[in-house]
Amino acid sequence: MPPKEPPRRRVPGPARPRSGGSGRSGARPPARRPRPAPGRTTRRGTAPRSLRLGSPRPRLRLVSLGLTLVMLAFVARLLQVQAVDASAYAAKAEKNRYLEYTVAAERGEITDRNGVALATSVDAHNITADPKLFTPEESKAPDAPQQAAALLAPILGKDVDELVKKLSTPKSRYTVLAYRQTPQVWKQIKDLKAVFAEKASEDKLKGGPGANVLGGVLQEPTTKRVYPNGDLAAGILGFVSADGKGGGGLESQLNKELAGEDGKIRYAQAGGRRVPTAGSSEIPAVPGSDIELTIDRDIQWAAQKAISDQVEKSKADRGYVIVQNTKTGELLAMANSPGYDPNDLSEATSAQLGNAALQDVYEPGSTSKVMSIAAVLEEGAATPGTHVTVPNRLHRGDRLFKDDVDHPTWYLTLNGVLAKSSNIGTILATGQLGRTQAESNKVLYDYLRKFGLGKKTGLGYPGESPGLLAHPKDWSTSQQYTIPFGQGLSINAVQAASVYSTVANGGVRVAPTLVRGTKGSDDRFTPADAPEENRVVSEKTAKTLATMLESVVDDTEGTGTKAAIPGYRVAGKTGTANRVDPVRGVYKGYTASFAGFAPADNPQVTVYCAIQNPTKGSYFGGQICGPIYKQVMEFALKTLQTPPSGSKPPRLPVSFKPGE
């Protein structure tokens, strides 16, 4: 059987051409075969096969998707910046563009009673800086803080490292390099800035970076406290600290009234310069009120000079003089020695920075006897002429008491006890205030409190001490007898002066005052509140005491003859007390004092002087404080144009003869 032939593949014939609508016309052209690629064969081994190109659509879709995502990210970020976080970014831009600084209010003046400036303010500058302008990017110098600090330190008197630290503060746009510098200091810095700015411009023109290490140094206008009279009344005035706040005295006590209210200025800046065309805002500062004191500058000067000279002459630790108007309670002078200059605190010690006349407390000694005698007179226990036999020694409680000098038995009147300042006589007189010693103690204590002891004066002065006056139930055996003559209790100088002003004012205590009133920005004067008044003893007792105190000064047997003033009747009392050493707490040295008023027949002025621990010459109050009283009182009477006394003092008997 012959082999079968393989079936033939059916090959389609040529297509017929179409003509017109749906009909066919002509034969179909033969299909073209693709040309084989080189080196390739067909399935039969001879025919070539063509390459098929990839589709671009996937790639386009991927690129489109990527662009869409990027655009969506931009849109989302734009929405966040302009819608969601718009205020935060605006605030950040504002912070970087705008600077804000405080405009210090002008501090009010402190004047004396006649309007003479004791503390005032002058134009000054706070030297500030923008730390951002000292970065390498802004200053064009890698070590701008170090260079600037080296230039500024000698001008400002500051430490270089301190300035470098301030100029290198990260993320800060404001720092204060120095407070309250004079206009001369700012002029030096401004001239130096101009030199460096010119050098930077020249360097930039030559193709350099144009570094300017002082471009970020700025200034704020402010004021500086000055005291035209140097150390005069420094203990009263106090001082102002570097940050412009009261650091002591009335500057601290009345800081709110003096300081006023600070203002603010906000302005746009670029490159450390203010942009004048950009929006700015300003809250103006409200100046502080002026304070008018009761102090008289001239009397203050006289008191301060007198006490300073005597403290130096006596080689004493310190001293104080108080001058007070007896009728109004106004303090005309409050002088301390040693003092300090509030314009320059660099050489002042911590002890000098206070006001010793109000902060020191000490045992007053015999000047305190006037209160004991006032109690005896007011209670009717004795009269000025009552006889008091004073032995050389007196045994009371657990000790023997004596007077300042040894003496035979004295036969004194009560007036003589005060004139000769007898401790023993005072103990005997106050022993008559009650039926028992305990009752006498209670009566005396009540009078001491009425005179203002054991409590503050009412001045409201910072650091003032109320003194020390124990309740009679706590008095020791010896205190029962030492307190009547001024030992075993403590007072300050203003309290002591107030006691004598009370007697001079007819027995009415008027609380001491230092401030007459204030004057605000409207230039309207507002007087201070009226001081507290209270009657301590009757007018009759006060007049009797005044006459008795004249015997201390006028009588040849008195202890205060050095305080006499020609043409004026003077009432006064000496004091010489054992002094407690403030460091060791034991008695060491003396407190010498003198207190009194004039004219005795029409009292106008009280003067009190005390000197602590005089170590050269006399330590008796009548010897070293009596002359100071005379010097200051004479000056005060002339300054106040007080007429001389028109009558002679009555001479009350000081002693009596036994058997009379």
Disulfide bonds with the S-S distance in Angstrom:
none
